[in-house]
Amino acid sequence: MGLTIHYSFNLESASIDQAREKIIALRNLALQLAFAQVNELTEISTEGCHVDNDNGDDPHISMKIRAFKPIEIDTGNYCFTNPTYIIGFNTFPGQGCEPAVFGLACYSEITAVNNWSWMTFCKTQYASNPDYGGLENFFRCHLTIVRLLDEAQKLGILREVYDEGYYWNNRNLEELTDTIHKHNTLIAAFTGKVKDYFEELGIENTKASIFNYSNFEYLEAEGNSSSNSE
């Protein structure tokens, strides 16, 4: 739960070398942007792409999970398939933000040329925590991801972006400011009610990222007020 930017990549009929060149170029651009951290390029093949539930120290676990490809097996029901090859890199946009993983993966037997894709998301909302820098930190995280997606588009690998903050399509900071504030107030109101409900049942220590905001009670009150006025 929280404002998220979703994105997908696609590269058809390309060799491993060609796919690698695209991701190396994208990572080189990421190093020039305001990411707090850009990790090394990761390349994994065959069974190495699979998640090992018994290996809690796997340094590539987040990339492998993000590389799962959903396949619809029935209306509304999905299963996930493992890739056969992954080329990607992990980034940390900034405090409060989820890691953002960028890459290309193949899901069939590797041949001279292959079809590559990538579909994932990054939740940026909680970078707006006042203790992390508030709106300034949120803007840096969210807009840095957007800038890298712009570069992915120039490289010809971007397929689709869905930005819950609407910035990708509109490039309007005022609208993004309004949207993140609405998300914070609505989630504060909702999670506050959930917390109260569980406490009535005797369940303590309900956790949510929005509870870490120093202005949580203000956001909760505003969210409740907005909900009651509708």
C-alpha positions in Angstrom: 0.0 0.0 0.0 1.5 3.3 -1.1 2.2 5.5 -4.1 4.1 3.4 -6.6 5.6 3.7 -10.0 5.3 0.6 -12.2 7.4 0.0 -15.3 8.2 -2.6 -17.9 10.9 -3.2 -20.5 11.0 -5.1 -23.7 13.7 -6.1 -26.2 12.9 -8.5 -29.0 15.2 -10.7 -31.1 18.4 -9.7 -29.3 21.4 -11.6 -28.3 22.8 -11.8 -24.8 25.5 -9.3 -25.8 22.9 -6.9 -27.2 20.7 -7.1 -24.1 23.8 -6.6 -21.9 24.8 -3.5 -23.8 21.4 -1.9 -23.2 21.5 -2.6 -19.5 25.2 -1.4 -19.2 24.2 1.8 -20.9 21.3 2.3 -18.6 23.4 1.6 -15.5 26.0 4.1 -16.7 23.3 6.7 -16.9 22.0 5.8 -13.5 25.5 6.5 -12.1 25.1 10.1 -13.3 21.7 10.6 -11.6 20.8 11.3 -7.9 20.4 7.7 -6.8 21.7 7.2 -3.3 23.2 3.9 -4.5 23.7 2.0 -7.7 24.9 -1.6 -7.4 27.1 -3.5 -9.7 25.8 -5.2 -12.9 24.4 -8.7 -12.1 24.2 -11.5 -14.7 22.6 -14.8 -13.7 21.7 -17.8 -15.9 19.8 -21.1 -15.8 19.0 -22.5 -12.3 20.9 -19.6 -10.7 17.9 -17.4 -11.6 15.7 -19.5 -9.2 14.9 -18.3 -5.7 16.3 -20.6 -3.1 14.1 -20.4 0.0 16.8 -22.0 2.1 19.4 -19.4 1.2 18.6 -16.3 3.2 21.9 -14.8 2.4 21.4 -14.7 -1.4 22.6 -11.2 -2.4 20.5 -11.3 -5.6 17.2 -12.4 -4.0 15.4 -9.1 -4.7 16.4 -9.2 -8.3 15.3 -12.8 -8.7 11.9 -12.0 -7.1 11.4 -9.0 -9.3 12.2 -11.1 -12.3 9.3 -13.5 -11.7 7.0 -13.3 -14.7 3.2 -13.6 -14.0 1.3 -15.9 -16.4 -2.5 -16.0 -16.4 -3.7 -19.6 -16.1 -7.4 -18.7 -15.6 -9.5 -15.6 -15.3 -8.0 -13.7 -12.4 -5.6 -16.5 -11.5 -1.8 -16.4 -12.1 1.3 -18.4 -11.7 4.8 -17.2 -11.9 7.6 -18.5 -14.1 11.3 -18.2 -13.4 13.6 -16.6 -16.0 16.4 -18.5 -17.7 18.7 -15.5 -17.9 18.8 -12.2 -16.0 20.9 -9.1 -16.7 20.2 -6.2 -14.3 21.2 -3.9 -11.5 19.7 -2.8 -8.2 19.4 0.8 -7.1 18.5 2.6 -3.9 16.8 5.9 -4.8 16.9 7.3 -1.2 15.8 6.9 2.4 12.2 5.6 2.8 12.0 4.5 -0.9 12.0 0.8 -2.0 14.9 -0.4 -4.0 14.4 0.0 -7.8 15.6 -2.8 -9.9 16.3 -2.4 -13.6 17.1 -5.2 -16.1 16.1 -7.6 -18.8 15.3 -11.3 -18.5 14.7 -14.1 -20.9 12.1 -16.8 -20.1 12.8 -19.4 -22.7 15.8 -21.6 -23.7 18.7 -19.3 -24.6 19.5 -19.2 -28.3 21.5 -16.9 -30.6 18.7 -14.3 -30.4 16.0 -14.1 -27.6 13.1 -12.1 -26.5 13.7 -10.1 -23.3 11.4 -8.4 -20.9 11.2 -6.9 -17.4 8.1 -5.9 -15.3 8.4 -4.5 -11.8 7.6 -1.5 -9.6 9.0 0.8 -6.9 7.1 2.2 -4.0 8.3 5.8 -3.5 5.6 7.2 -1.1 7.4 6.7 2.2 10.4 8.8 1.0 8.0 11.7 1.9 8.5 11.0 5.6 9.5 14.4 7.1 12.3 12.7 9.0 13.9 11.7 5.7 13.5 15.1 4.1 9.8 15.2 3.3 8.8 16.4 -0.2 12.3 17.2 -1.3 13.5 13.6 -0.6 10.3 12.2 -2.2 10.8 14.3 -5.3 14.4 13.2 -5.6 13.6 9.6 -5.4 10.5 9.6 -7.6 11.9 11.9 -10.3 15.2 10.1 -10.4 13.4 6.9 -11.3 11.4 8.8 -14.0 14.6 10.3 -15.4 16.1 6.8 -15.7 13.0 5.6 -17.4 13.3 8.4 -19.9 16.7 7.1 -20.7 15.4 3.6 -21.0 12.9 5.0 -23.6 15.8 6.5 -25.5 17.6 3.2 -25.5 14.5 1.6 -27.0 13.7 -0.9 -24.2 10.9 0.9 -22.4 7.5 -0.7 -22.9 5.2 0.9 -20.4 5.1 3.1 -17.3 2.2 3.5 -14.9 2.9 6.2 -12.4 0.4 6.4 -9.5 1.6 10.0 -9.0 0.7 10.9 -12.6 4.1 12.6 -13.1 5.2 10.3 -15.9 2.5 11.5 -18.2 1.9 15.1 -17.0 5.4 16.2 -15.7 3.5 18.5 -13.2 5.1 18.9 -9.8 2.0 20.6 -8.3 -0.1 17.6 -9.2 2.5 15.2 -7.8 2.6 17.3 -4.6 -1.2 17.1 -4.3 -1.2 13.4 -5.1 1.4 12.4 -2.5 -0.4 14.5 0.2 -3.7 12.8 -0.6 -2.0 9.3 -0.4 -0.4 10.1 2.9 -3.6 11.4 4.5 -5.8 8.6 3.2 -3.4 5.9 4.2 -2.9 7.5 7.6 -6.6 7.5 8.2 -7.0 3.9 7.0 -4.1 2.5 8.9 -5.1 4.4 12.0 -8.5 2.8 12.0 -7.0 -0.6 11.5 -4.6 0.0 14.4 -7.5 1.0 16.6 -9.5 -2.0 15.6 -6.7 -4.4 16.4 -6.0 -2.7 19.7 -9.7 -3.3 20.7 -9.0 -7.0 20.0 -6.0 -6.8 22.3 -3.5 -7.0 19.5 -0.7 -4.4 19.9 2.3 -3.3 17.9 0.5 -3.0 14.5 3.1 -1.8 12.1 2.9 0.5 9.0 5.4 2.8 7.4 3.1 5.8 7.7 3.2 5.4 11.6 6.9 6.5 11.4 5.8 10.0 10.2 6.3 12.6 12.9 3.1 14.3 11.6 1.1 11.0 11.5 -1.7 12.3 13.8 -2.1 15.4 11.7 -2.3 13.3 8.5 -4.7 10.9 10.2 -7.0 13.7 11.3 -7.0 15.3 7.9 -7.7 12.0 6.2 -10.6 11.3 8.5 -12.0 14.8 8.0 -11.8 14.4 4.2 -13.5 11.0 4.4 -16.3 12.3 6.6 -16.9 15.3 4.3 -17.5 13.1 1.2 
